[in-house]
Each structure stands twice: as structure tokens, then as C-alpha cells.
């Protein structure tokens, strides 16, 4: 399963290629990124480590 790594740009990959609901990893939890995620039907999940 390919995993998309988020960078500084505020974009998300298409969700139709996500297996088991994992769309991407990385990125920050800025207000802008969270709003874009929610508008895209994504729910960011944070885990330390």
C-alpha cells in the first residue's frame, strides 16, 4: 500500500486510493490544514511518537 507523506503544501491525496482509511501521514495540525481536511471528508488523527 503506498503511503502519501504530507509536506508543507496544503493538499491531500485522493481518498479513493486509501486502503483501510489511511490517506496520508505527516503534516501539521494547523487550523488551515484541519479545515481543509474536514472539508475533504478527512479526520486527522494525532499520535505521539
PDB file of N, CA, C and O in Angstrom:
ATOM      1  N   UNK A   1       0.835  -1.163   0.000  1.00  0.00           N
ATOM      2  CA  UNK A   1       0.000   0.000   0.000  1.00  0.00           C
ATOM      3  C   UNK A   1       0.889   1.238   0.000  1.00  0.00           C
ATOM      4  O   UNK A   1       1.700   1.402   0.912  1.00  0.00           O
ATOM      5  N   UNK A   2       0.764   2.108  -0.987  1.00  0.00           N
ATOM      6  CA  UNK A   2       1.542   3.347  -0.987  1.00  0.00           C
ATOM      7  C   UNK A   2       0.995   4.305   0.070  1.00  0.00           C
ATOM      8  O   UNK A   2      -0.215   4.403   0.270  1.00  0.00           O
ATOM      9  N   UNK A   3       1.902   5.006   0.738  1.00  0.00           N
ATOM     10  CA  UNK A   3       1.505   5.974   1.760  1.00  0.00           C
ATOM     11  C   UNK A   3       2.007   7.343   1.335  1.00  0.00           C
ATOM     12  O   UNK A   3       3.199   7.520   1.084  1.00  0.00           O
ATOM     13  N   UNK A   4       1.117   8.298   1.256  1.00  0.00           N
ATOM     14  CA  UNK A   4       1.443   9.664   0.882  1.00  0.00           C
ATOM     15  C   UNK A   4       1.946  10.401   2.118  1.00  0.00           C
ATOM     16  O   UNK A   4       1.295  10.373   3.162  1.00  0.00           O
ATOM     17  N   UNK A   5       3.096  11.058   2.010  1.00  0.00           N
ATOM     18  CA  UNK A   5       3.660  11.827   3.120  1.00  0.00           C
ATOM     19  C   UNK A   5       3.361  13.305   2.869  1.00  0.00           C
ATOM     20  O   UNK A   5       3.755  13.862   1.844  1.00  0.00           O
ATOM     21  N   UNK A   6       2.663  13.930   3.813  1.00  0.00           N
ATOM     22  CA  UNK A   6       2.312  15.337   3.680  1.00  0.00           C
ATOM     23  C   UNK A   6       3.532  16.216   3.882  1.00  0.00           C
ATOM     24  O   UNK A   6       4.367  15.953   4.747  1.00  0.00           O
ATOM     25  N   UNK A   7       3.623  17.256   3.077  1.00  0.00           N
ATOM     26  CA  UNK A   7       4.691  18.240   3.216  1.00  0.00           C
ATOM     27  C   UNK A   7       4.121  19.558   3.696  1.00  0.00           C
ATOM     28  O   UNK A   7       3.117  19.579   4.407  1.00  0.00           O
ATOM     29  N   UNK A   8       4.748  20.652   3.316  1.00  0.00           N
ATOM     30  CA  UNK A   8       4.300  21.978   3.734  1.00  0.00           C
ATOM     31  C   UNK A   8       3.094  22.470   2.939  1.00  0.00           C
ATOM     32  O   UNK A   8       2.325  23.298   3.426  1.00  0.00           O
ATOM     33  N   UNK A   9       2.927  21.962   1.716  1.00  0.00           N
ATOM     34  CA  UNK A   9       1.815  22.389   0.863  1.00  0.00           C
ATOM     35  C   UNK A   9       0.493  21.864   1.424  1.00  0.00           C
ATOM     36  O   UNK A   9       0.421  20.726   1.886  1.00  0.00           O
ATOM     37  N   UNK A  10      -0.543  22.687   1.384  1.00  0.00           N
ATOM     38  CA  UNK A  10      -1.848  22.298   1.932  1.00  0.00           C
ATOM     39  C   UNK A  10      -2.675  21.555   0.888  1.00  0.00           C
ATOM     40  O   UNK A  10      -3.599  22.113   0.296  1.00  0.00           O
ATOM     41  N   UNK A  11      -2.331  20.300   0.674  1.00  0.00           N
ATOM     42  CA  UNK A  11      -3.075  19.426  -0.242  1.00  0.00           C
ATOM     43  C   UNK A  11      -3.163  18.041   0.386  1.00  0.00           C
ATOM     44  O   UNK A  11      -2.334  17.662   1.214  1.00  0.00           O
ATOM     45  N   UNK A  12      -4.178  17.299  -0.023  1.00  0.00           N
ATOM     46  CA  UNK A  12      -4.324  15.906   0.381  1.00  0.00           C
ATOM     47  C   UNK A  12      -4.457  15.060  -0.874  1.00  0.00           C
ATOM     48  O   UNK A  12      -4.989  15.533  -1.879  1.00  0.00           O
ATOM     49  N   UNK A  13      -3.989  13.826  -0.840  1.00  0.00           N
ATOM     50  CA  UNK A  13      -4.137  12.945  -1.999  1.00  0.00           C
ATOM     51  C   UNK A  13      -5.596  12.495  -2.123  1.00  0.00           C
ATOM     52  O   UNK A  13      -6.376  12.645  -1.182  1.00  0.00           O
ATOM     53  N   UNK A  14      -5.961  11.949  -3.278  1.00  0.00           N
ATOM     54  CA  UNK A  14      -7.321  11.427  -3.447  1.00  0.00           C
ATOM     55  C   UNK A  14      -7.592  10.292  -2.459  1.00  0.00           C
ATOM     56  O   UNK A  14      -6.720   9.459  -2.209  1.00  0.00           O
ATOM     57  N   UNK A  15      -8.788  10.263  -1.906  1.00  0.00           N
ATOM     58  CA  UNK A  15      -9.117   9.248  -0.904  1.00  0.00           C
ATOM     59  C   UNK A  15      -9.444   7.893  -1.514  1.00  0.00           C
ATOM     60  O   UNK A  15      -9.441   6.891  -0.800  1.00  0.00           O
ATOM     61  N   UNK A  16      -9.726   7.831  -2.807  1.00  0.00           N
ATOM     62  CA  UNK A  16     -10.113   6.553  -3.413  1.00  0.00           C
ATOM     63  C   UNK A  16      -8.970   5.548  -3.488  1.00  0.00           C
ATOM     64  O   UNK A  16      -9.209   4.373  -3.765  1.00  0.00           O
ATOM     65  N   UNK A  17      -7.732   5.980  -3.248  1.00  0.00           N
ATOM     66  CA  UNK A  17      -6.610   5.050  -3.243  1.00  0.00           C
ATOM     67  C   UNK A  17      -6.205   4.609  -1.848  1.00  0.00           C
ATOM     68  O   UNK A  17      -5.228   3.880  -1.682  1.00  0.00           O
ATOM     69  N   UNK A  18      -6.954   5.049  -0.844  1.00  0.00           N
ATOM     70  CA  UNK A  18      -6.591   4.763   0.548  1.00  0.00           C
ATOM     71  C   UNK A  18      -7.146   3.419   0.990  1.00  0.00           C
ATOM     72  O   UNK A  18      -8.355   3.190   0.953  1.00  0.00           O
ATOM     73  N   UNK A  19      -6.253   2.537   1.407  1.00  0.00           N
ATOM     74  CA  UNK A  19      -6.671   1.247   1.948  1.00  0.00           C
ATOM     75  C   UNK A  19      -6.874   1.389   3.450  1.00  0.00           C
ATOM     76  O   UNK A  19      -6.092   2.066   4.118  1.00  0.00           O
ATOM     77  N   UNK A  20      -7.879   0.781   3.969  1.00  0.00           N
ATOM     78  CA  UNK A  20      -8.165   0.791   5.410  1.00  0.00           C
ATOM     79  C   UNK A  20      -8.287   2.199   5.980  1.00  0.00           C
ATOM     80  O   UNK A  20      -8.096   2.399   7.180  1.00  0.00           O
ATOM     81  N   UNK A  21      -8.603   3.179   5.132  1.00  0.00           N
ATOM     82  CA  UNK A  21      -8.834   4.535   5.612  1.00  0.00           C
ATOM     83  C   UNK A  21      -7.607   5.395   5.806  1.00  0.00           C
ATOM     84  O   UNK A  21      -7.744   6.564   6.169  1.00  0.00           O
ATOM     85  N   UNK A  22      -6.400   4.866   5.580  1.00  0.00           N
ATOM     86  CA  UNK A  22      -5.182   5.660   5.742  1.00  0.00           C
ATOM     87  C   UNK A  22      -4.913   6.421   4.451  1.00  0.00           C
ATOM     88  O   UNK A  22      -4.587   5.823   3.426  1.00  0.00           O
ATOM     89  N   UNK A  23      -5.050   7.742   4.505  1.00  0.00           N
ATOM     90  CA  UNK A  23      -4.864   8.578   3.320  1.00  0.00           C
ATOM     91  C   UNK A  23      -3.439   9.105   3.241  1.00  0.00           C
ATOM     92  O   UNK A  23      -2.830   9.095   2.171  1.00  0.00           O
ATOM     93  N   UNK A  24      -2.905   9.565   4.371  1.00  0.00           N
ATOM     94  CA  UNK A  24      -1.571  10.170   4.376  1.00  0.00           C
ATOM     95  C   UNK A  24      -1.019  10.181   5.796  1.00  0.00           C
ATOM     96  O   UNK A  24      -1.741   9.944   6.765  1.00  0.00           O
ATOM     97  N   UNK A  25       0.281  10.463   5.898  1.00  0.00           N
ATOM     98  CA  UNK A  25       0.936  10.612   7.196  1.00  0.00           C
ATOM     99  C   UNK A  25       1.713  11.921   7.190  1.00  0.00           C
ATOM    100  O   UNK A  25       2.034  12.462   6.132  1.00  0.00           O
ATOM    101  N   UNK A  26       2.010  12.419   8.380  1.00  0.00           N
ATOM    102  CA  UNK A  26       2.803  13.631   8.497  1.00  0.00           C
ATOM    103  C   UNK A  26       1.942  14.878   8.465  1.00  0.00           C
ATOM    104  O   UNK A  26       0.721  14.819   8.614  1.00  0.00           O
ATOM    105  N   UNK A  27       2.594  15.994   8.269  1.00  0.00           N
ATOM    106  CA  UNK A  27       1.884  17.265   8.254  1.00  0.00           C
ATOM    107  C   UNK A  27       1.689  17.805   9.653  1.00  0.00           C
ATOM    108  O   UNK A  27       1.999  17.147  10.646  1.00  0.00           O
ATOM    109  N   UNK A  28       1.176  19.006   9.708  1.00  0.00           N
ATOM    110  CA  UNK A  28       0.925  19.637  10.997  1.00  0.00           C
ATOM    111  C   UNK A  28      -0.574  19.648  11.280  1.00  0.00           C
ATOM    112  O   UNK A  28      -1.379  19.200  10.463  1.00  0.00           O
ATOM    113  N   UNK A  29      -0.927  20.159  12.436  1.00  0.00           N
ATOM    114  CA  UNK A  29      -2.339  20.268  12.801  1.00  0.00           C
ATOM    115  C   UNK A  29      -2.750  21.737  12.859  1.00  0.00           C
ATOM    116  O   UNK A  29      -3.459  22.168  13.767  1.00  0.00           O
ATOM    117  N   UNK A  30      -2.284  22.493  11.862  1.00  0.00           N
ATOM    118  CA  UNK A  30      -2.641  23.910  11.802  1.00  0.00           C
ATOM    119  C   UNK A  30      -4.134  24.049  11.507  1.00  0.00           C
ATOM    120  O   UNK A  30      -4.769  23.130  10.989  1.00  0.00           O
ATOM    121  N   UNK A  31      -4.668  25.200  11.843  1.00  0.00           N
ATOM    122  CA  UNK A  31      -6.081  25.463  11.583  1.00  0.00           C
ATOM    123  C   UNK A  31      -6.402  25.295  10.106  1.00  0.00           C
ATOM    124  O   UNK A  31      -7.426  24.707   9.758  1.00  0.00           O
ATOM    125  N   UNK A  32      -5.542  25.802   9.240  1.00  0.00           N
ATOM    126  CA  UNK A  32      -5.779  25.720   7.803  1.00  0.00           C
ATOM    127  C   UNK A  32      -5.823  24.272   7.326  1.00  0.00           C
ATOM    128  O   UNK A  32      -6.691  23.901   6.535  1.00  0.00           O
ATOM    129  N   UNK A  33      -4.887  23.454   7.806  1.00  0.00           N
ATOM    130  CA  UNK A  33      -4.845  22.051   7.376  1.00  0.00           C
ATOM    131  C   UNK A  33      -6.054  21.283   7.917  1.00  0.00           C
ATOM    132  O   UNK A  33      -6.640  20.467   7.206  1.00  0.00           O
ATOM    133  N   UNK A  34      -6.425  21.543   9.170  1.00  0.00           N
ATOM    134  CA  UNK A  34      -7.588  20.861   9.742  1.00  0.00           C
ATOM    135  C   UNK A  34      -8.868  21.216   8.997  1.00  0.00           C
ATOM    136  O   UNK A  34      -9.680  20.337   8.708  1.00  0.00           O
ATOM    137  N   UNK A  35      -9.057  22.495   8.683  1.00  0.00           N
ATOM    138  CA  UNK A  35     -10.257  22.898   7.947  1.00  0.00           C
ATOM    139  C   UNK A  35     -10.301  22.256   6.568  1.00  0.00           C
ATOM    140  O   UNK A  35     -11.358  21.804   6.128  1.00  0.00           O
ATOM    141  N   UNK A  36      -9.160  22.211   5.880  1.00  0.00           N
ATOM    142  CA  UNK A  36      -9.111  21.565   4.573  1.00  0.00           C
ATOM    143  C   UNK A  36      -9.405  20.072   4.690  1.00  0.00           C
ATOM    144  O   UNK A  36     -10.117  19.510   3.858  1.00  0.00           O
ATOM    145  N   UNK A  37      -8.864  19.439   5.710  1.00  0.00           N
ATOM    146  CA  UNK A  37      -9.117  18.012   5.918  1.00  0.00           C
ATOM    147  C   UNK A  37     -10.601  17.757   6.129  1.00  0.00           C
ATOM    148  O   UNK A  37     -11.174  16.875   5.489  1.00  0.00           O
ATOM    149  N   UNK A  38     -11.228  18.513   7.015  1.00  0.00           N
ATOM    150  CA  UNK A  38     -12.653  18.317   7.290  1.00  0.00           C
ATOM    151  C   UNK A  38     -13.497  18.583   6.045  1.00  0.00           C
ATOM    152  O   UNK A  38     -14.454  17.856   5.781  1.00  0.00           O
ATOM    153  N   UNK A  39     -13.151  19.620   5.276  1.00  0.00           N
ATOM    154  CA  UNK A  39     -13.881  19.924   4.036  1.00  0.00           C
ATOM    155  C   UNK A  39     -13.706  18.817   3.006  1.00  0.00           C
ATOM    156  O   UNK A  39     -14.556  18.636   2.134  1.00  0.00           O
ATOM    157  N   UNK A  40     -12.598  18.073   3.106  1.00  0.00           N
ATOM    158  CA  UNK A  40     -12.315  16.976   2.170  1.00  0.00           C
ATOM    159  C   UNK A  40     -12.865  15.645   2.668  1.00  0.00           C
ATOM    160  O   UNK A  40     -12.667  14.612   2.028  1.00  0.00           O
ATOM    161  N   UNK A  41     -13.554  15.666   3.807  1.00  0.00           N
ATOM    162  CA  UNK A  41     -14.105  14.437   4.369  1.00  0.00           C
ATOM    163  C   UNK A  41     -13.080  13.600   5.104  1.00  0.00           C
ATOM    164  O   UNK A  41     -13.260  12.392   5.258  1.00  0.00           O
ATOM    165  N   UNK A  42     -12.008  14.226   5.558  1.00  0.00           N
ATOM    166  CA  UNK A  42     -10.941  13.520   6.266  1.00  0.00           C
ATOM    167  C   UNK A  42     -10.945  13.895   7.740  1.00  0.00           C
ATOM    168  O   UNK A  42     -11.268  15.027   8.100  1.00  0.00           O
ATOM    169  N   UNK A  43     -10.589  12.948   8.584  1.00  0.00           N
ATOM    170  CA  UNK A  43     -10.490  13.199  10.015  1.00  0.00           C
ATOM    171  C   UNK A  43      -9.054  12.933  10.443  1.00  0.00           C
ATOM    172  O   UNK A  43      -8.647  11.777  10.556  1.00  0.00           O
ATOM    173  N   UNK A  44      -8.276  13.996  10.684  1.00  0.00           N
ATOM    174  CA  UNK A  44      -6.883  13.811  11.098  1.00  0.00           C
ATOM    175  C   UNK A  44      -6.788  13.121  12.457  1.00  0.00           C
ATOM    176  O   UNK A  44      -7.571  13.399  13.366  1.00  0.00           O
ATOM    177  N   UNK A  45      -5.831  12.232  12.575  1.00  0.00           N
ATOM    178  CA  UNK A  45      -5.616  11.500  13.815  1.00  0.00           C
ATOM    179  C   UNK A  45      -4.192  11.748  14.267  1.00  0.00           C
ATOM    180  O   UNK A  45      -3.251  11.527  13.504  1.00  0.00           O
ATOM    181  N   UNK A  46      -4.021  12.204  15.495  1.00  0.00           N
ATOM    182  CA  UNK A  46      -2.698  12.520  16.021  1.00  0.00           C
ATOM    183  C   UNK A  46      -2.242  11.425  16.980  1.00  0.00           C
ATOM    184  O   UNK A  46      -3.015  10.922  17.796  1.00  0.00           O
ATOM    185  N   UNK A  47      -0.971  11.073  16.858  1.00  0.00           N
ATOM    186  CA  UNK A  47      -0.383  10.111  17.781  1.00  0.00           C
ATOM    187  C   UNK A  47       1.057  10.518  18.036  1.00  0.00           C
ATOM    188  O   UNK A  47       1.818  10.735  17.094  1.00  0.00           O
ATOM    189  N   UNK A  48       1.435  10.623  19.299  1.00  0.00           N
ATOM    190  CA  UNK A  48       2.818  10.980  19.619  1.00  0.00           C
ATOM    191  C   UNK A  48       3.751   9.841  19.242  1.00  0.00           C
ATOM    192  O   UNK A  48       3.396   8.664  19.309  1.00  0.00           O
ATOM    193  N   UNK A  49       4.953  10.231  18.844  1.00  0.00           N
ATOM    194  CA  UNK A  49       5.946   9.217  18.558  1.00  0.00           C
ATOM    195  C   UNK A  49       6.221   9.144  17.163  1.00  0.00           C
ATOM    196  O   UNK A  49       7.044   8.334  16.738  1.00  0.00           O
TER     197      UNK A  49
END
